């Protein structure tokens, strides 16, 4: 494999119950870039958080309301962090592995 070629993040990965809360970009963030974009799009479109949790995060808010809400809140917050701060790590080559 060509070392200069980046591996693309999965389009629909499983998520942890809580997104990272790190001051630096993590491997999890790199793997969930598409997830973050989908959550930001859902918010911009005015989608209900429960619908976003079910479709994007694959957590049923009817069966697991607290887990779904916690995951949605933390992943959306991380997505917003990515747009304000985290993207700078991509410009410097990505997460420090």
N, CA, C and O atoms as a CHARMM CRD file, in Angstrom:
* protein
*
  388
    1    1 UNK  N      0.84200  -1.18800   0.00000 PROA 1      0.00000
    2    1 UNK  CA     0.00000   0.00000   0.00000 PROA 1      0.00000
    3    1 UNK  C      0.88100   1.24300   0.00000 PROA 1      0.00000
    4    1 UNK  O      1.91500   1.27700   0.66700 PROA 1      0.00000
    5    2 UNK  N      0.48700   2.22500  -0.72000 PROA 2      0.00000
    6    2 UNK  CA     1.20600   3.48000  -0.80900 PROA 2      0.00000
    7    2 UNK  C      1.07100   4.22400   0.51900 PROA 2      0.00000
    8    2 UNK  O     -0.04800   4.53300   0.92800 PROA 2      0.00000
    9    3 UNK  N      2.19300   4.52400   1.21100 PROA 3      0.00000
   10    3 UNK  CA     2.09800   5.18500   2.52000 PROA 3      0.00000
   11    3 UNK  C      1.51100   6.57600   2.46900 PROA 3      0.00000
   12    3 UNK  O      1.01200   7.06600   3.48300 PROA 3      0.00000
   13    4 UNK  N      1.55500   7.23100   1.31600 PROA 4      0.00000
   14    4 UNK  CA     0.98700   8.57700   1.23300 PROA 4      0.00000
   15    4 UNK  C     -0.52400   8.55500   1.03000 PROA 4      0.00000
   16    4 UNK  O     -1.17800   9.59600   1.08200 PROA 4      0.00000
   17    5 UNK  N     -1.06800   7.37800   0.80000 PROA 5      0.00000
   18    5 UNK  CA    -2.50300   7.24400   0.56600 PROA 5      0.00000
   19    5 UNK  C     -3.23000   7.01100   1.89300 PROA 5      0.00000
   20    5 UNK  O     -2.94300   6.05000   2.60700 PROA 5      0.00000
   21    6 UNK  N     -4.15200   7.88100   2.20600 PROA 6      0.00000
   22    6 UNK  CA    -4.92400   7.77300   3.45400 PROA 6      0.00000
   23    6 UNK  C     -6.02000   6.72900   3.32200 PROA 6      0.00000
   24    6 UNK  O     -6.58900   6.54200   2.24600 PROA 6      0.00000
   25    7 UNK  N     -6.30600   6.05800   4.41200 PROA 7      0.00000
   26    7 UNK  CA    -7.42100   5.12300   4.45600 PROA 7      0.00000
   27    7 UNK  C     -8.68500   5.93200   4.70100 PROA 7      0.00000
   28    7 UNK  O     -8.70500   6.80800   5.56600 PROA 7      0.00000
   29    8 UNK  N     -9.72600   5.64800   3.95400 PROA 8      0.00000
   30    8 UNK  CA   -10.98100   6.37700   4.10500 PROA 8      0.00000
   31    8 UNK  C    -11.73800   5.86500   5.32200 PROA 8      0.00000
   32    8 UNK  O    -11.72800   4.66700   5.60400 PROA 8      0.00000
   33    9 UNK  N    -12.39900   6.77600   6.04900 PROA 9      0.00000
   34    9 UNK  CA   -13.18900   6.33000   7.20600 PROA 9      0.00000
   35    9 UNK  C    -14.41200   5.55100   6.74800 PROA 9      0.00000
   36    9 UNK  O    -14.92100   5.78100   5.65100 PROA 9      0.00000
   37   10 UNK  N    -14.88500   4.63500   7.57800 PROA 10     0.00000
   38   10 UNK  CA   -16.10700   3.90400   7.22300 PROA 10     0.00000
   39   10 UNK  C    -17.29500   4.86300   7.11800 PROA 10     0.00000
   40   10 UNK  O    -17.32500   5.90600   7.77100 PROA 10     0.00000
   41   11 UNK  N    -18.25400   4.49600   6.30000 PROA 11     0.00000
   42   11 UNK  CA   -19.40200   5.36800   6.09000 PROA 11     0.00000
   43   11 UNK  C    -20.43300   5.29700   7.21100 PROA 11     0.00000
   44   11 UNK  O    -21.13100   6.27900   7.46400 PROA 11     0.00000
   45   12 UNK  N    -20.53800   4.17400   7.87500 PROA 12     0.00000
   46   12 UNK  CA   -21.59400   4.00100   8.87400 PROA 12     0.00000
   47   12 UNK  C    -21.11600   3.12200  10.03400 PROA 12     0.00000
   48   12 UNK  O    -21.69100   2.06100  10.27700 PROA 12     0.00000
   49   13 UNK  N    -20.06400   3.55500  10.75800 PROA 13     0.00000
   50   13 UNK  CA   -19.51300   2.71000  11.81800 PROA 13     0.00000
   51   13 UNK  C    -20.38400   2.69900  13.07100 PROA 13     0.00000
   52   13 UNK  O    -21.17400   3.61400  13.30400 PROA 13     0.00000
   53   14 UNK  N    -20.22600   1.65700  13.86500 PROA 14     0.00000
   54   14 UNK  CA   -20.85100   1.62700  15.18100 PROA 14     0.00000
   55   14 UNK  C    -20.22600   2.72400  16.03200 PROA 14     0.00000
   56   14 UNK  O    -19.08500   3.12600  15.80500 PROA 14     0.00000
   57   15 UNK  N    -20.98100   3.20300  17.01100 PROA 15     0.00000
   58   15 UNK  CA   -20.47800   4.27600  17.87000 PROA 15     0.00000
   59   15 UNK  C    -20.37700   3.80800  19.31600 PROA 15     0.00000
   60   15 UNK  O    -21.07900   2.89000  19.74100 PROA 15     0.00000
   61   16 UNK  N    -19.49400   4.45600  20.05600 PROA 16     0.00000
   62   16 UNK  CA   -19.41800   4.25400  21.50000 PROA 16     0.00000
   63   16 UNK  C    -20.57400   4.99800  22.15700 PROA 16     0.00000
   64   16 UNK  O    -21.21600   5.84100  21.52900 PROA 16     0.00000
   65   17 UNK  N    -20.83200   4.68700  23.40600 PROA 17     0.00000
   66   17 UNK  CA   -21.90900   5.37000  24.12000 PROA 17     0.00000
   67   17 UNK  C    -21.63200   6.86400  24.29300 PROA 17     0.00000
   68   17 UNK  O    -22.55900   7.67000  24.37600 PROA 17     0.00000
   69   18 UNK  N    -20.35200   7.22100  24.34700 PROA 18     0.00000
   70   18 UNK  CA   -19.95900   8.62100  24.51000 PROA 18     0.00000
   71   18 UNK  C    -18.79800   8.90100  23.55800 PROA 18     0.00000
   72   18 UNK  O    -17.85900   8.11000  23.46100 PROA 18     0.00000
   73   19 UNK  N    -18.86900  10.01200  22.87100 PROA 19     0.00000
   74   19 UNK  CA   -17.78800  10.42200  21.97500 PROA 19     0.00000
   75   19 UNK  C    -16.58800  10.89000  22.79700 PROA 19     0.00000
   76   19 UNK  O    -16.74000  11.22700  23.97100 PROA 19     0.00000
   77   20 UNK  N    -15.41300  10.91400  22.20200 PROA 20     0.00000
   78   20 UNK  CA   -14.23000  11.39800  22.92600 PROA 20     0.00000
   79   20 UNK  C    -14.41000  12.83700  23.40100 PROA 20     0.00000
   80   20 UNK  O    -15.13700  13.62600  22.79900 PROA 20     0.00000
   81   21 UNK  N    -13.73600  13.14600  24.48200 PROA 21     0.00000
   82   21 UNK  CA   -13.70200  14.51000  24.99900 PROA 21     0.00000
   83   21 UNK  C    -12.23700  14.87000  25.21200 PROA 21     0.00000
   84   21 UNK  O    -11.81700  15.22600  26.31300 PROA 21     0.00000
   85   22 UNK  N    -11.48300  14.77000  24.14400 PROA 22     0.00000
   86   22 UNK  CA   -10.04600  14.98200  24.18700 PROA 22     0.00000
   87   22 UNK  C     -9.71000  16.30000  23.51000 PROA 22     0.00000
   88   22 UNK  O    -10.39900  16.70200  22.57200 PROA 22     0.00000
   89   23 UNK  N     -8.66300  16.98300  23.96800 PROA 23     0.00000
   90   23 UNK  CA    -8.28300  18.23500  23.31500 PROA 23     0.00000
   91   23 UNK  C     -7.55700  18.02100  21.98900 PROA 23     0.00000
   92   23 UNK  O     -7.21600  18.98300  21.30200 PROA 23     0.00000
   93   24 UNK  N     -7.32200  16.75800  21.63300 PROA 24     0.00000
   94   24 UNK  CA    -6.67500  16.45400  20.35800 PROA 24     0.00000
   95   24 UNK  C     -7.53700  15.49400  19.55100 PROA 24     0.00000
   96   24 UNK  O     -8.41500  14.82400  20.09600 PROA 24     0.00000
   97   25 UNK  N     -7.28400  15.43300  18.26800 PROA 25     0.00000
   98   25 UNK  CA    -7.97400  14.51300  17.38200 PROA 25     0.00000
   99   25 UNK  C     -7.58600  13.08700  17.75200 PROA 25     0.00000
  100   25 UNK  O     -6.41700  12.79800  18.00500 PROA 25     0.00000
  101   26 UNK  N     -8.56400  12.21000  17.78200 PROA 26     0.00000
  102   26 UNK  CA    -8.31100  10.81200  18.14100 PROA 26     0.00000
  103   26 UNK  C     -8.55900   9.90800  16.93400 PROA 26     0.00000
  104   26 UNK  O     -9.14500  10.32700  15.93600 PROA 26     0.00000
  105   27 UNK  N     -8.10700   8.67600  17.04500 PROA 27     0.00000
  106   27 UNK  CA    -8.40700   7.69200  16.02200 PROA 27     0.00000
  107   27 UNK  C     -9.90400   7.49100  15.88000 PROA 27     0.00000
  108   27 UNK  O    -10.40900   7.29100  14.77600 PROA 27     0.00000
  109   28 UNK  N    -10.61800   7.54400  17.01100 PROA 28     0.00000
  110   28 UNK  CA   -12.08500   7.43100  16.98500 PROA 28     0.00000
  111   28 UNK  C    -12.67900   8.54500  16.13000 PROA 28     0.00000
  112   28 UNK  O    -13.57700   8.30700  15.32300 PROA 28     0.00000
  113   29 UNK  N    -12.17100   9.76500  16.31400 PROA 29     0.00000
  114   29 UNK  CA   -12.65800  10.89200  15.51200 PROA 29     0.00000
  115   29 UNK  C    -12.43500  10.63800  14.02600 PROA 29     0.00000
  116   29 UNK  O    -13.32100  10.89200  13.21100 PROA 29     0.00000
  117   30 UNK  N    -11.27300  10.14400  13.67800 PROA 30     0.00000
  118   30 UNK  CA   -10.98800   9.87100  12.27000 PROA 30     0.00000
  119   30 UNK  C    -11.94000   8.81100  11.71900 PROA 30     0.00000
  120   30 UNK  O    -12.39200   8.91700  10.57900 PROA 30     0.00000
  121   31 UNK  N    -12.24400   7.80200  12.51300 PROA 31     0.00000
  122   31 UNK  CA   -13.14600   6.74300  12.07700 PROA 31     0.00000
  123   31 UNK  C    -14.59800   7.21700  12.00000 PROA 31     0.00000
  124   31 UNK  O    -15.40400   6.61100  11.29300 PROA 31     0.00000
  125   32 UNK  N    -14.93800   8.27800  12.70800 PROA 32     0.00000
  126   32 UNK  CA   -16.32400   8.73700  12.79400 PROA 32     0.00000
  127   32 UNK  C    -16.56200  10.09900  12.13800 PROA 32     0.00000
  128   32 UNK  O    -17.54600  10.77400  12.43700 PROA 32     0.00000
  129   33 UNK  N    -15.67000  10.49000  11.25800 PROA 33     0.00000
  130   33 UNK  CA   -15.83000  11.76600  10.56200 PROA 33     0.00000
  131   33 UNK  C    -17.16300  11.83000   9.82400 PROA 33     0.00000
  132   33 UNK  O    -17.84800  12.85200   9.86700 PROA 33     0.00000
  133   34 UNK  N    -17.52700  10.76500   9.16000 PROA 34     0.00000
  134   34 UNK  CA   -18.79000  10.74800   8.41700 PROA 34     0.00000
  135   34 UNK  C    -19.97100  10.81300   9.39100 PROA 34     0.00000
  136   34 UNK  O    -20.96600  11.48500   9.11600 PROA 34     0.00000
  137   35 UNK  N    -19.86400  10.12600  10.51400 PROA 35     0.00000
  138   35 UNK  CA   -20.91000  10.18200  11.54700 PROA 35     0.00000
  139   35 UNK  C    -21.11200  11.62100  12.00000 PROA 35     0.00000
  140   35 UNK  O    -22.24500  12.09300  12.09700 PROA 35     0.00000
  141   36 UNK  N    -20.01600  12.31400  12.27600 PROA 36     0.00000
  142   36 UNK  CA   -20.10800  13.70900  12.71400 PROA 36     0.00000
  143   36 UNK  C    -20.77400  14.57700  11.65100 PROA 36     0.00000
  144   36 UNK  O    -21.62200  15.41300  11.96700 PROA 36     0.00000
  145   37 UNK  N    -20.39200  14.38000  10.39900 PROA 37     0.00000
  146   37 UNK  CA   -21.00400  15.17200   9.32000 PROA 37     0.00000
  147   37 UNK  C    -22.49500  14.88900   9.20700 PROA 37     0.00000
  148   37 UNK  O    -23.29000  15.80400   8.99200 PROA 37     0.00000
  149   38 UNK  N    -22.87100  13.63500   9.35000 PROA 38     0.00000
  150   38 UNK  CA   -24.28900  13.28200   9.26300 PROA 38     0.00000
  151   38 UNK  C    -25.08200  13.92100  10.39700 PROA 38     0.00000
  152   38 UNK  O    -26.20800  14.37000  10.18500 PROA 38     0.00000
  153   39 UNK  N    -24.50800  13.96900  11.60100 PROA 39     0.00000
  154   39 UNK  CA   -25.20000  14.60600  12.72700 PROA 39     0.00000
  155   39 UNK  C    -25.33600  16.10800  12.51200 PROA 39     0.00000
  156   39 UNK  O    -26.37800  16.68900  12.81300 PROA 39     0.00000
  157   40 UNK  N    -24.29100  16.73200  11.99400 PROA 40     0.00000
  158   40 UNK  CA   -24.37000  18.16300  11.70900 PROA 40     0.00000
  159   40 UNK  C    -25.41100  18.45100  10.63100 PROA 40     0.00000
  160   40 UNK  O    -26.15100  19.43100  10.72100 PROA 40     0.00000
  161   41 UNK  N    -25.46400  17.60700   9.62600 PROA 41     0.00000
  162   41 UNK  CA   -26.48100  17.76900   8.57600 PROA 41     0.00000
  163   41 UNK  C    -27.88700  17.60400   9.14900 PROA 41     0.00000
  164   41 UNK  O    -28.79300  18.36800   8.81500 PROA 41     0.00000
  165   42 UNK  N    -28.06200  16.60200  10.01300 PROA 42     0.00000
  166   42 UNK  CA   -29.36900  16.36800  10.62100 PROA 42     0.00000
  167   42 UNK  C    -29.80200  17.57600  11.44100 PROA 42     0.00000
  168   42 UNK  O    -30.95900  17.99300  11.38000 PROA 42     0.00000
  169   43 UNK  N    -28.87600  18.13300  12.20400 PROA 43     0.00000
  170   43 UNK  CA   -29.20300  19.30800  13.01100 PROA 43     0.00000
  171   43 UNK  C    -29.55200  20.49300  12.11300 PROA 43     0.00000
  172   43 UNK  O    -30.52000  21.20600  12.37800 PROA 43     0.00000
  173   44 UNK  N    -28.78100  20.70300  11.06500 PROA 44     0.00000
  174   44 UNK  CA   -29.04100  21.81400  10.14100 PROA 44     0.00000
  175   44 UNK  C    -30.40100  21.66700   9.45900 PROA 44     0.00000
  176   44 UNK  O    -31.06100  22.66000   9.15200 PROA 44     0.00000
  177   45 UNK  N    -30.81100  20.42200   9.22800 PROA 45     0.00000
  178   45 UNK  CA   -32.10500  20.15800   8.59400 PROA 45     0.00000
  179   45 UNK  C    -33.26100  20.19300   9.58400 PROA 45     0.00000
  180   45 UNK  O    -34.42000  20.05000   9.19400 PROA 45     0.00000
  181   46 UNK  N    -32.95100  20.38300  10.86300 PROA 46     0.00000
  182   46 UNK  CA   -33.99100  20.43100  11.87500 PROA 46     0.00000
  183   46 UNK  C    -34.53400  19.06700  12.27000 PROA 46     0.00000
  184   46 UNK  O    -35.64800  18.96800  12.78400 PROA 46     0.00000
  185   47 UNK  N    -33.76100  18.01900  12.03700 PROA 47     0.00000
  186   47 UNK  CA   -34.20600  16.66500  12.38600 PROA 47     0.00000
  187   47 UNK  C    -34.32700  16.51500  13.89900 PROA 47     0.00000
  188   47 UNK  O    -33.56200  17.11500  14.65400 PROA 47     0.00000
  189   48 UNK  N    -35.27200  15.72700  14.32300 PROA 48     0.00000
  190   48 UNK  CA   -35.45900  15.41500  15.72700 PROA 48     0.00000
  191   48 UNK  C    -34.26500  14.60000  16.22500 PROA 48     0.00000
  192   48 UNK  O    -33.77600  13.73000  15.50400 PROA 48     0.00000
  193   49 UNK  N    -33.79100  14.86500  17.43900 PROA 49     0.00000
  194   49 UNK  CA   -32.62600  14.16500  17.96200 PROA 49     0.00000
  195   49 UNK  C    -32.84800  12.65900  18.00600 PROA 49     0.00000
  196   49 UNK  O    -31.91800  11.88400  17.78300 PROA 49     0.00000
  197   50 UNK  N    -34.09000  12.24000  18.29700 PROA 50     0.00000
  198   50 UNK  CA   -34.37800  10.80300  18.38000 PROA 50     0.00000
  199   50 UNK  C    -34.21800  10.12800  17.02200 PROA 50     0.00000
  200   50 UNK  O    -33.70700   9.01100  16.93100 PROA 50     0.00000
  201   51 UNK  N    -34.65500  10.81000  15.97700 PROA 51     0.00000
  202   51 UNK  CA   -34.49700  10.27100  14.62800 PROA 51     0.00000
  203   51 UNK  C    -33.01400  10.16000  14.26300 PROA 51     0.00000
  204   51 UNK  O    -32.58600   9.15900  13.68700 PROA 51     0.00000
  205   52 UNK  N    -32.23100  11.19700  14.60200 PROA 52     0.00000
  206   52 UNK  CA   -30.79200  11.17300  14.32400 PROA 52     0.00000
  207   52 UNK  C    -30.09700  10.06500  15.11200 PROA 52     0.00000
  208   52 UNK  O    -29.21600   9.38300  14.58900 PROA 52     0.00000
  209   53 UNK  N    -30.49500   9.88900  16.36500 PROA 53     0.00000
  210   53 UNK  CA   -29.88800   8.82900  17.17600 PROA 53     0.00000
  211   53 UNK  C    -30.15700   7.46200  16.57200 PROA 53     0.00000
  212   53 UNK  O    -29.27100   6.60900  16.51400 PROA 53     0.00000
  213   54 UNK  N    -31.36600   7.26800  16.13100 PROA 54     0.00000
  214   54 UNK  CA   -31.74600   5.96100  15.57100 PROA 54     0.00000
  215   54 UNK  C    -31.07000   5.71100  14.22100 PROA 54     0.00000
  216   54 UNK  O    -30.52800   4.63100  13.99000 PROA 54     0.00000
  217   55 UNK  N    -31.10000   6.69100  13.34200 PROA 55     0.00000
  218   55 UNK  CA   -30.58300   6.49900  11.98900 PROA 55     0.00000
  219   55 UNK  C    -29.05400   6.58700  11.93600 PROA 55     0.00000
  220   55 UNK  O    -28.40300   5.74100  11.32200 PROA 55     0.00000
  221   56 UNK  N    -28.49600   7.58700  12.56400 PROA 56     0.00000
  222   56 UNK  CA   -27.05400   7.82500  12.45400 PROA 56     0.00000
  223   56 UNK  C    -26.25800   7.00800  13.46500 PROA 56     0.00000
  224   56 UNK  O    -25.22400   6.42900  13.12900 PROA 56     0.00000
  225   57 UNK  N    -26.74400   6.96500  14.70500 PROA 57     0.00000
  226   57 UNK  CA   -25.98500   6.29000  15.76400 PROA 57     0.00000
  227   57 UNK  C    -26.40300   4.83900  15.99200 PROA 57     0.00000
  228   57 UNK  O    -25.72400   4.09600  16.70100 PROA 57     0.00000
  229   58 UNK  N    -27.51800   4.44100  15.39200 PROA 58     0.00000
  230   58 UNK  CA   -28.03800   3.07100  15.52300 PROA 58     0.00000
  231   58 UNK  C    -28.38600   2.71100  16.97100 PROA 58     0.00000
  232   58 UNK  O    -28.17700   1.58200  17.41600 PROA 58     0.00000
  233   59 UNK  N    -28.91800   3.69200  17.68600 PROA 59     0.00000
  234   59 UNK  CA   -29.37400   3.46600  19.05800 PROA 59     0.00000
  235   59 UNK  C    -30.85400   3.82900  19.09600 PROA 59     0.00000
  236   59 UNK  O    -31.23200   4.94500  18.74000 PROA 59     0.00000
  237   60 UNK  N    -31.67600   2.90300  19.52000 PROA 60     0.00000
  238   60 UNK  CA   -33.12000   3.11200  19.55000 PROA 60     0.00000
  239   60 UNK  C    -33.49500   3.93700  20.78200 PROA 60     0.00000
  240   60 UNK  O    -33.36300   3.45400  21.90600 PROA 60     0.00000
  241   61 UNK  N    -33.96000   5.17100  20.59000 PROA 61     0.00000
  242   61 UNK  CA   -34.29700   6.02400  21.72700 PROA 61     0.00000
  243   61 UNK  C    -35.53600   5.56600  22.49100 PROA 61     0.00000
  244   61 UNK  O    -35.75600   6.00500  23.62000 PROA 61     0.00000
  245   62 UNK  N    -36.34000   4.70300  21.90200 PROA 62     0.00000
  246   62 UNK  CA   -37.50200   4.17300  22.61700 PROA 62     0.00000
  247   62 UNK  C    -37.04400   3.09900  23.60000 PROA 62     0.00000
  248   62 UNK  O    -37.50500   3.06200  24.74100 PROA 62     0.00000
  249   63 UNK  N    -36.15000   2.23700  23.16500 PROA 63     0.00000
  250   63 UNK  CA   -35.65600   1.15100  24.01800 PROA 63     0.00000
  251   63 UNK  C    -34.59300   1.60500  25.00800 PROA 63     0.00000
  252   63 UNK  O    -34.52000   1.09600  26.12700 PROA 63     0.00000
  253   64 UNK  N    -33.76500   2.56800  24.59200 PROA 64     0.00000
  254   64 UNK  CA   -32.66100   3.04000  25.43500 PROA 64     0.00000
  255   64 UNK  C    -32.58900   4.56600  25.41000 PROA 64     0.00000
  256   64 UNK  O    -31.65500   5.13500  24.84500 PROA 64     0.00000
  257   65 UNK  N    -33.57300   5.23000  26.02300 PROA 65     0.00000
  258   65 UNK  CA   -33.64100   6.69000  25.91100 PROA 65     0.00000
  259   65 UNK  C    -32.43000   7.42100  26.49600 PROA 65     0.00000
  260   65 UNK  O    -31.92800   8.36200  25.88200 PROA 65     0.00000
  261   66 UNK  N    -31.96300   7.01100  27.65600 PROA 66     0.00000
  262   66 UNK  CA   -30.83400   7.70900  28.28400 PROA 66     0.00000
  263   66 UNK  C    -29.55300   7.49600  27.47800 PROA 66     0.00000
  264   66 UNK  O    -28.79400   8.43800  27.24700 PROA 66     0.00000
  265   67 UNK  N    -29.32100   6.27500  27.05900 PROA 67     0.00000
  266   67 UNK  CA   -28.12000   5.96900  26.26300 PROA 67     0.00000
  267   67 UNK  C    -28.16100   6.71300  24.92600 PROA 67     0.00000
  268   67 UNK  O    -27.15500   7.27800  24.49500 PROA 67     0.00000
  269   68 UNK  N    -29.31400   6.71200  24.27800 PROA 68     0.00000
  270   68 UNK  CA   -29.44600   7.38800  22.98900 PROA 68     0.00000
  271   68 UNK  C    -29.19900   8.88500  23.12600 PROA 68     0.00000
  272   68 UNK  O    -28.49200   9.48000  22.31300 PROA 68     0.00000
  273   69 UNK  N    -29.77900   9.48600  24.14800 PROA 69     0.00000
  274   69 UNK  CA   -29.61400  10.93300  24.35300 PROA 69     0.00000
  275   69 UNK  C    -28.16700  11.28900  24.65900 PROA 69     0.00000
  276   69 UNK  O    -27.62700  12.25100  24.11300 PROA 69     0.00000
  277   70 UNK  N    -27.53800  10.50700  25.53900 PROA 70     0.00000
  278   70 UNK  CA   -26.13700  10.74500  25.91100 PROA 70     0.00000
  279   70 UNK  C    -25.22200  10.61200  24.67700 PROA 70     0.00000
  280   70 UNK  O    -24.34400  11.44700  24.46100 PROA 70     0.00000
  281   71 UNK  N    -25.43100   9.57800  23.88900 PROA 71     0.00000
  282   71 UNK  CA   -24.61400   9.35900  22.69200 PROA 71     0.00000
  283   71 UNK  C    -24.83300  10.48100  21.67900 PROA 71     0.00000
  284   71 UNK  O    -23.87700  10.99900  21.10200 PROA 71     0.00000
  285   72 UNK  N    -26.09300  10.85100  21.46800 PROA 72     0.00000
  286   72 UNK  CA   -26.39100  11.92500  20.51800 PROA 72     0.00000
  287   72 UNK  C    -25.75700  13.23800  20.96300 PROA 72     0.00000
  288   72 UNK  O    -25.11500  13.92300  20.16600 PROA 72     0.00000
  289   73 UNK  N    -25.93600  13.58900  22.23700 PROA 73     0.00000
  290   73 UNK  CA   -25.37800  14.85200  22.74100 PROA 73     0.00000
  291   73 UNK  C    -23.86300  14.88300  22.62500 PROA 73     0.00000
  292   73 UNK  O    -23.29300  15.87000  22.16100 PROA 73     0.00000
  293   74 UNK  N    -23.21200  13.80900  23.04400 PROA 74     0.00000
  294   74 UNK  CA   -21.74600  13.81600  23.04600 PROA 74     0.00000
  295   74 UNK  C    -21.18000  13.78100  21.62500 PROA 74     0.00000
  296   74 UNK  O    -20.17700  14.43700  21.34600 PROA 74     0.00000
  297   75 UNK  N    -21.80700  13.03000  20.73200 PROA 75     0.00000
  298   75 UNK  CA   -21.31500  12.97400  19.35700 PROA 75     0.00000
  299   75 UNK  C    -21.58800  14.28200  18.61000 PROA 75     0.00000
  300   75 UNK  O    -20.76700  14.71300  17.80000 PROA 75     0.00000
  301   76 UNK  N    -22.72000  14.90600  18.87100 PROA 76     0.00000
  302   76 UNK  CA   -22.99200  16.19900  18.23800 PROA 76     0.00000
  303   76 UNK  C    -22.02700  17.26300  18.77000 PROA 76     0.00000
  304   76 UNK  O    -21.53500  18.09100  18.00300 PROA 76     0.00000
  305   77 UNK  N    -21.75900  17.24400  20.05600 PROA 77     0.00000
  306   77 UNK  CA   -20.79500  18.19200  20.62600 PROA 77     0.00000
  307   77 UNK  C    -19.41500  17.98100  20.01600 PROA 77     0.00000
  308   77 UNK  O    -18.70800  18.94300  19.71700 PROA 77     0.00000
  309   78 UNK  N    -19.03800  16.72400  19.83400 PROA 78     0.00000
  310   78 UNK  CA   -17.73100  16.43000  19.23000 PROA 78     0.00000
  311   78 UNK  C    -17.71700  16.85800  17.76700 PROA 78     0.00000
  312   78 UNK  O    -16.70100  17.34700  17.27500 PROA 78     0.00000
  313   79 UNK  N    -18.81800  16.68100  17.08300 PROA 79     0.00000
  314   79 UNK  CA   -18.90700  17.11900  15.68700 PROA 79     0.00000
  315   79 UNK  C    -18.70400  18.63000  15.59500 PROA 79     0.00000
  316   79 UNK  O    -18.01600  19.11600  14.69700 PROA 79     0.00000
  317   80 UNK  N    -19.29700  19.36000  16.51600 PROA 80     0.00000
  318   80 UNK  CA   -19.13500  20.81800  16.52000 PROA 80     0.00000
  319   80 UNK  C    -17.69900  21.19400  16.86700 PROA 80     0.00000
  320   80 UNK  O    -17.15200  22.14100  16.30100 PROA 80     0.00000
  321   81 UNK  N    -17.08400  20.45900  17.79400 PROA 81     0.00000
  322   81 UNK  CA   -15.67200  20.69400  18.13000 PROA 81     0.00000
  323   81 UNK  C    -14.79800  20.49500  16.89400 PROA 81     0.00000
  324   81 UNK  O    -13.83900  21.23300  16.66900 PROA 81     0.00000
  325   82 UNK  N    -15.14800  19.48400  16.09800 PROA 82     0.00000
  326   82 UNK  CA   -14.37700  19.20500  14.88200 PROA 82     0.00000
  327   82 UNK  C    -14.43100  20.39600  13.93400 PROA 82     0.00000
  328   82 UNK  O    -13.43500  20.70200  13.27800 PROA 82     0.00000
  329   83 UNK  N    -15.57200  21.07200  13.84800 PROA 83     0.00000
  330   83 UNK  CA   -15.68800  22.20200  12.92500 PROA 83     0.00000
  331   83 UNK  C    -14.97900  23.44800  13.44800 PROA 83     0.00000
  332   83 UNK  O    -14.62200  24.33100  12.66800 PROA 83     0.00000
  333   84 UNK  N    -14.77400  23.52200  14.75000 PROA 84     0.00000
  334   84 UNK  CA   -14.16500  24.70000  15.35500 PROA 84     0.00000
  335   84 UNK  C    -12.67400  24.52900  15.62300 PROA 84     0.00000
  336   84 UNK  O    -11.90400  25.47900  15.47900 PROA 84     0.00000
  337   85 UNK  N    -12.26200  23.32100  16.01100 PROA 85     0.00000
  338   85 UNK  CA   -10.89000  23.08000  16.43700 PROA 85     0.00000
  339   85 UNK  C    -10.27900  21.83100  15.80800 PROA 85     0.00000
  340   85 UNK  O     -9.15500  21.86500  15.30700 PROA 85     0.00000
  341   86 UNK  N    -11.01600  20.75100  15.83800 PROA 86     0.00000
  342   86 UNK  CA   -10.47500  19.45600  15.44100 PROA 86     0.00000
  343   86 UNK  C     -9.96900  19.38100  14.01500 PROA 86     0.00000
  344   86 UNK  O     -9.02800  18.64100  13.72900 PROA 86     0.00000
  345   87 UNK  N    -10.57700  20.13100  13.12100 PROA 87     0.00000
  346   87 UNK  CA   -10.16000  20.08600  11.71900 PROA 87     0.00000
  347   87 UNK  C     -8.69600  20.47200  11.55700 PROA 87     0.00000
  348   87 UNK  O     -8.04000  20.02900  10.61500 PROA 87     0.00000
  349   88 UNK  N     -8.17500  21.29900  12.47200 PROA 88     0.00000
  350   88 UNK  CA    -6.77700  21.73900  12.37400 PROA 88     0.00000
  351   88 UNK  C     -5.81200  20.56800  12.45500 PROA 88     0.00000
  352   88 UNK  O     -4.73300  20.60300  11.86400 PROA 88     0.00000
  353   89 UNK  N     -6.20700  19.51500  13.20100 PROA 89     0.00000
  354   89 UNK  CA    -5.35500  18.33700  13.30100 PROA 89     0.00000
  355   89 UNK  C     -5.27500  17.60800  11.96900 PROA 89     0.00000
  356   89 UNK  O     -4.23600  17.03900  11.63400 PROA 89     0.00000
  357   90 UNK  N     -6.37000  17.62100  11.20500 PROA 90     0.00000
  358   90 UNK  CA    -6.33400  17.03900   9.86000 PROA 90     0.00000
  359   90 UNK  C     -5.33300  17.78600   8.98100 PROA 90     0.00000
  360   90 UNK  O     -4.61400  17.17900   8.18700 PROA 90     0.00000
  361   91 UNK  N     -5.29800  19.08900   9.13100 PROA 91     0.00000
  362   91 UNK  CA    -4.37100  19.89300   8.32600 PROA 91     0.00000
  363   91 UNK  C     -2.91600  19.58700   8.65700 PROA 91     0.00000
  364   91 UNK  O     -2.02200  19.80900   7.84100 PROA 91     0.00000
  365   92 UNK  N     -2.69100  19.07000   9.87400 PROA 92     0.00000
  366   92 UNK  CA    -1.33200  18.72500  10.31200 PROA 92     0.00000
  367   92 UNK  C     -1.04500  17.23800  10.16800 PROA 92     0.00000
  368   92 UNK  O     -0.02300  16.75500  10.65500 PROA 92     0.00000
  369   93 UNK  N     -1.94400  16.50100   9.49800 PROA 93     0.00000
  370   93 UNK  CA    -1.66000  15.10000   9.24200 PROA 93     0.00000
  371   93 UNK  C     -2.53300  14.11200   9.97900 PROA 93     0.00000
  372   93 UNK  O     -2.36200  12.90700   9.79100 PROA 93     0.00000
  373   94 UNK  N     -3.44600  14.55200  10.79600 PROA 94     0.00000
  374   94 UNK  CA    -4.37100  13.64500  11.47300 PROA 94     0.00000
  375   94 UNK  C     -4.03200  13.42600  12.93600 PROA 94     0.00000
  376   94 UNK  O     -3.26300  14.17000  13.54400 PROA 94     0.00000
  377   95 UNK  N     -4.62400  12.39500  13.46500 PROA 95     0.00000
  378   95 UNK  CA    -4.44400  12.07600  14.88700 PROA 95     0.00000
  379   95 UNK  C     -3.03000  11.58900  15.14400 PROA 95     0.00000
  380   95 UNK  O     -2.45400  10.89300  14.30900 PROA 95     0.00000
  381   96 UNK  N     -2.45900  11.94800  16.29600 PROA 96     0.00000
  382   96 UNK  CA    -1.13200  11.43600  16.64500 PROA 96     0.00000
  383   96 UNK  C     -1.24500   9.98400  17.10400 PROA 96     0.00000
  384   96 UNK  O     -1.63000   9.71900  18.24300 PROA 96     0.00000
  385   97 UNK  N     -0.91800   9.06600  16.23800 PROA 97     0.00000
  386   97 UNK  CA    -1.06200   7.62600  16.55800 PROA 97     0.00000
  387   97 UNK  C      0.15700   7.10400  17.26500 PROA 97     0.00000
  388   97 UNK  O      0.21300   5.92300  17.60800 PROA 97     0.00000
